[in-house]
């Protein structure tokens, strides 16, 4: 075990009885603590935890007076402060919140609004008309209306209305329906309770400490973005800067100077290429590589000068970044070593919407390269005979909304069948090797994980994105090159031939196909394998 990774006691935080309790106990501690910072037009704005709690109470009081308590209410908008107010107000009123991807086509948006039985929706101003048209008859309130609605709620509270403030929280009832963004098509409505989410928040926070201000980047209609990359940070009393779009990402790093952020592997790969390409263009690549090698050598000897030695690399991230918690897809351990040399530890985690979502996580100072971490407390993993990872514990969903068949397939004897293949080492660290449904099975019985090959091919110079799949009894790789290597078939043929030398014969890539445009992706930046293959076949 390396000297910089070692077991140590779990962190301790006050226990949250329900999600409103998580907010209200912080108000009692220090109502003036700045909880959120964000851009409002060209201006920077902020809200204290006390102001956030007051806004929730005001909108929640309006909801109950409007007769919407206990209803299904959708939320269709990009990340923004009003999104959070609406989410907590709906949840606290006893209603079921249905966060929906803002980028869905109108037809799919309408389908999910109908399938979820949503009777009301909060929406970003630009989306309100689209939502209203997607499901005729639904009650829609745009974010620009919220100030007026909260004013009505505050007036009612001032007059003695405590219906929302005193509303008992049943943490075991259905709280949210979250639609999966499956990479093979067919989203399902995952049914989660507050108890599910609280199990993740209360126990997950004991593994990882953000150690300072944070930047929230991932979309909140995904559970990883909402629970791990937002609620856990709030529970840690971290000041969260809300990023409202990728075009603001680098400026937001400079403004917020975060110690911690959460991202998906595609972000990591993009940032790494950006740093290396900048160094190459400036003729400093060899100097950078030497500094990184020295940085890691000294670090392993207990001398941490990474932040000073690689300060120029860290500048685009605000200069203070120490941790990036990574989840959502496979990440090659290569990147963990590269970022570590810069003074940024990639804390790889494992989750699924069906598990609220955190299943396992590495820790600030106890982690294994290539692993997705240690199981969340009170939960357990079992490896089935075919290598599938099975999960049991309070984080596991109630089932899929209006889909008994899918529920029976996913939940068996109290275990959630993750569809992931992997193993657990002697110290409890979980390792994933691919997806069961994506496994390539050749005619000789050889099983090949496309994800494992994709992670390695993604490191080849010029590869921006890659998808590995089966063609007959052979394996093909489809590559979307970066700008400098666009259309350079000879380069990729040569690189794959060299790559094949490290593989057993059955796993070798026999065909290389180049794309002219990015692969289709869902909003968590995962390649939609089914759609990508359909595109390729039709090309």
N, C-alpha and C positions, 0 to 999 in steps of 0.2 A: 504494500500500500504506500502511495506517495506521501511525503511529509506534509503536503498541504491539504490532505483529505483525511479526516479522522472522525470517529464517533464522538458525540458530545451531547449534553442534556438537551431535551426539547425546550423550546421557548414557552413562556407562560403568558397568557392573556386573559382578561375577564371573560367569563362565559356568556354567550349570547343566547337568550331564551327564545327570541324570535327576531325577525329582521328589523322591526321597528325598535325593539329593545337594543339592538346593536347601535342604532343611531342615538336613542334617547339617553343611554348610559354615558355616551361621549359628551352629550350636552351638559350633563351633570358634572362631568369632570372639568370641562373647559368649553363653554359655549362659543367662545371667541376664536377657537382654533380654526385656521383656514383649512377647509376640507377640499375645495375645488378651485382651480384656476382654469380659465378658458378664454378664447377669443370671442368677442361679440362685435362682428363687423371688423373694423380696423382697430378697435380698442381691446385692451385686456381687462377682464373682469374676474371677480372671485366671489365665493360664498363661504361663510363660516359654517361649522357644523350646526350651530344654533339656527342660522338662517335657513339651512337645508331642512332641518326638522320642522321649522315653522311653515315653510312652503308645503311640505308633505301634509301637515295637519290641515292647512287651509284647503288644498285641493281635495284631500280625502273627505273633509267635511262637506264640500260641495257635492262630491260624488254620492255620498249617502243621502243628502237632502234631495238630490236629483232622482233618487230611487234606483241607482245603479249598483248598489251593494249586492254581491252574490252573482252578478252577471259575468259574462265573458267579454273582456275588453281588449281590443288589439292595440298595438303600438307599432307604428310604421314611420321610421325616421332614422337619420344618421345619428351617430353619437352626439349628444348635446346635453347641457344641464337640464333643460325641461324634460328630456327623456327620462332622466333619473327620478325627477319629482313625480312624474306620471306613474312610473313603475312602482315606486314604493307606496304611493297613495292608493293605487288600484289594489295592490297586494294587501295593504293594511285595512282596506274596507271590507275584506272578505270576498272580493271578486277574484276571478281567474284572469291573469294577465297573459296575453298572447303576443310576444314580440315577433315581428315579421320582417324579413329582409326587405329593405327599401328598394333594392335593385331588381326585384322579381318582375317578370312581364305581367301586364295587367290581368291576363287570363289566369295565371298561377296565383297572383295576389287574390283575385276573386275566389278562386277555389279554396284557398286556405282560410279566408275570412268566413266562408260558408261552412267548411268542414269543422272549423273550431267553434262554430255557433256564436261568433262575436256579434254583439248587438250595438256596440259602440267602438269607436277608435279614436285615439289621439295620433295626430300625424304632423309631420313637418309641413310648413306652409305650402311648399311647392308640390307636396304629395296629397294634400287634402282632397282636391277635386278628383284625382286618380282613384283614391280609396273610395270616395263616395260613388264613383261610377262603377267600380269593381264589384260592389255589392249594393244594389239599389235598396234604399230603406234603412241602411245603417246610419247611426248617429255619429257624425264626425266633428271633432274639435281640433282646430289647428293650433300649433304652439303659440301663435300670436294671440290667441284667445285666453291663454292660461293666466296671464296677469289679472284679467277681469274675473275669471272663475275663482282664482285664489282670493281676490278682494271680496267676493261674495262669501266665500268660506270664512274669511277672517271676521267679517261682520257677524256671521252666525255664531262664531266662537265667542266674540265679544258680548253677544247677547245671551251667552250661557249654553250654547249647543256643544255638548261634549260626546256626541254620538260616535264620532270617529276616534277621538282621543282615548275614550274609555272602551272602545270596541275590543272584546276579547279575541286573542289570536289563537286560532286552532291550527297548530303547526302541522297536523297530520292530514288535513284536508287537501284536496287538489288546489295548488297555488298558481301553477303556470303550465301552459302547453307550449313546448318549444319544438319547432320543426327542424328536423335534421337536414343538413345540406349534403345528402349522400353523393358520393362520387360516381355512382353507377345509376343514378336516377331514382325517382320515387321517394320524396320526403315523407317522413312519418312524424306524427305529433307525440312527442315524449311528454308523459305526465309526471310532473315533479311536485313535491310538497315543500313547504318551508323546512320541515324536518330533514329532508334530503339535502337541501342546500346548506342548512346549518351544520349538519354533520361534516360537510366538506370545509366550511368556513372555520368552525371551532377547532377541528383537528388539523386541517391543512395549514393553518396559520402557525401551528406549533413547529412546523418543519422549516419554514422559510421566513426570514425577516428582511423587509425591503431596505432597512437601515437609513431611510431618508425620503425625500420627495420622489415622486414617481410620475411617469408619463403613460397615460392610457391610450393605446393605439388600436387594439383589436375591436371589431364590431360587437356591440353589446347584445345583439339578437342571437349571438352564439354564446353558449354557456361558459366557454373558456374565457371569452372576452368579458363577460358580465361578472361571473362569480370569482374567478381567479385573478383576472387582470383589472378588476374594479372593486368588488365587495371585500375581498381579502385585504386589499391595500387600504380601503377605508377602515376596516377593522383594526389594522395596524396603526391607525392614526397618521398615515402618510398623507401629505398634501398631494392630491392627484391633479395633474394638468391634463385636461381633456383635449386630445387631438381630434379635430373634426374632419380631417381628410388628409390623404397622402401628400397633397401639394404643400401642406403646412408642416410636414413631418420634420424636416431638417430645421426650419425656423423654430418649431416648438421645442426641439432638443436644445437649441441655443437659449431660448427664453426660460425654459423650466429647469435646465441643468439637473436632470434626474439622476438619482443614484440607481434606480431600478426601473425597468420597463418589461413588458411581456410581448413576445412576438412569435410568429410562425417561421418555420425553416426557410421559406422563400425570402423573407426579410433578411435573415442571416446571410444567406448566399448572395443576395444583392449587395448588402453592405460590404461583405468581404471582397467581392469583385470591384466595387467602387474604390476601396482603399488600395487594392493591388494595382488596379488600372491607373489610378492617380500617381502612385509611386513609379510605375513603369514609364508613364509619359514624362515625368520629371527627372528620369534617369536615376532614381533613388531606390530601385527595387532591391539591389544587392545590399545596400546599406540597411534597408528595412529588415531584410531577412536576417542579417547579422545581429541587429538589435533585438529581434524577436528571439533568436537562439540564445543570446546572452541573458535576456530577460527571464526566460524559462529556467535556464541553468541556475541563476542566482535565486530564483523563487523556490526551486526545489531544495536549495541549501538553506532556506529560511530567511533570505534577504529579498524583501519585496520592494523593488524599485521600478516596477512595471509602469505605474502611472507617470512617473517622471521620465523614464527612458523612452516611452512611446506616447508622449503627450501630444505630438502632432497628429497621430492617428486618432486620438480620443477627442480632438477638437470638434469634429462634426457632430459628435454625440453630446456636446455640451461641456465636456471636460471632467465631469464628476461620475460618469456612469461606471458602476461596479458589477451590476448583475442584469442579465437578460434571461428571464424565465421563458423557456421555449417549449411549445407544445403544438399539437395539431397534425404532425406528420413526422416521418422518419428524418433524422438528422445524422449525417456522417460524423463520427468522432473527430475527424480531421478538424472541423470547425471549432470544436471545444478547445483543442490545443492552440489553434490560431488566435482565437479571441482571448484565451487565457494569457498568452504572451503580451497582448495589448493592455492587460490589467482589467479585462472584462470577463467575468465568469459566466458561461452559459449554463443555467440551471435547467436541465432538461426534465420535463414532466410528462405525464401520461394521463389522458382523460378521454371521456366519451360523454356525449350529451345525456345518455341513459344513466350516467353515474354522477350527475349533478355539478361539474363534470369530472373533478379531480379524483384519480385513482391512485396514482403514485407520484412521488416527487423527490428529486435530489435535494440536498440541503446546502446552505451557504458554504459550509466548510466540511461537508461529508458527502462526497459524490463519486461516482464511477463513470469514466468516459464510456460512451456506448450504451449506458443504462438509462432507463426512464425513472429510476429512483426507487424509494422505499414505499411500500403500501401505506395509504392513509390509515391512521389509528382506527381500531374497531372494524376494520375491513380485512378481508383475506383474499388471496389469489390461489387458484388451483389450476394446474396444467392438465388438460384432458389427454387422453391417449393419443389423439391426433395432433397434439401440440397447441391446441387452442387455449387461450387464457380465459379462465372463468372467474367472475368476481362476485363476492357476497358481502353484504354489509348495509348499513343505514343509508348509504349514498345511492343505492340502486332504485331506479324509477318504479312507479306503480304499474306502468305498462304503456302501450301506445293508444292514443285516443281513437276510439271507434275502430280498432283493428285487433280483434281477438286472435286472429291467426298469426299475425306478426308477433304479438305479445307471447303467445305460447312457444313460438320458435326461439325467442330471445331469452325468456325466463324459464328455467328448468330446475325444479326442486330447490328453489330459492337462490339459484346461481344465475347471474347474467352472462350469457354467452357472447363474448366481446367480438368474435370474428377475427381477433388478432392472434398471431402465432408468436410464441415466445417461451422463455424459461425464467426461473428464479434461482439466483446463486445462494451459496451457503449463508451469506450475510443478509439475505432478504432483498437484494436489489433485483428489480425486474428488468428483463431484456426482451425487446420485441424484434422479430425477424421478418415480419411481413403480414399481409392480410390473407386470411384463409380463402376468401372468394377470388383473390387475384392470383393465387398460386398456379404456376405453370406446371402441368403434369405431362411429361413426354412419354412416348410410346414404350420406352424401356422402363417406365415406372419412376424415373428420376423426377424429383420435386425441386422446382427452382423458384425462389422468391424474386419477383421483378423489382420490388422495392430495394432489396439489397444491391442489385445490379445498378439500379438508377442512382443510388447514393454515390456509388463509385464513379459511374460515367459522368455524373454531374461535376466532378472535380477536374475533368479533362478541359484543357484550355480551349475556349471558344464555345463551350456548351452553356447555353442559357437555361434551357429546360429539356427534359428527356422523359420519354415514356417507353418502357420495355414491355413487349407482348409476344404471344405465341403466334407463329404462322406455320400451320401444318405441324411438322415435327421439328421445327427450328425456332430459334429465338431472334426477334428483330428489335432494333432500337430506333425510335423516331426522335429526332433531335431538332429543337429550335435553336439555331446558333445566335451568338451575339452579333452586333453589327459588323465587326471586323472579319468574321468568318462566315457571313451569310453566303450560302451557295457553294461553299468550299468543300465539295464532296471528297476530293483527294485527301485533304487534311484529316477529315473525320474517319475515312476508311483506314488511313495509316494509324491513327490514334487508337481506333477500336481493334485493329490487328495486333497492336502492341499490348493493349489491355487484355485481349484474349489469351495471351501467353501466360497470364497469371491465373487462368481459370481452368477447371476440369473441362474436357472436351464437350460434355453434355450442356454446359452452361455458356458456351461461347456464342457470341453474337454473330449470326451468319448474314445479316442484312442491315444496312444503315440507310435510313430514310431521312432526308432533310425537309423541314417545314419552312414556309415563308412567313408564317404568323404564329403568335403565341398559341399555346394550347388553351382550350376553354377551361375556365376555372369557376369554382364557387366563391362566395365572398370571404371564405377563410383561406383563400388562395391555394386550395388543393385542386390539382388537375382532375377534371371530370373525365375519367377513363372511358366510360361508355360513349360520351359525346365525342371525345377525341378520336376514338376508333371509327365511329360513324362518319366523322368528317373525312378521315383518311381514306376510307373505303369509297366515299362518294367523289373524292378528288380525281 
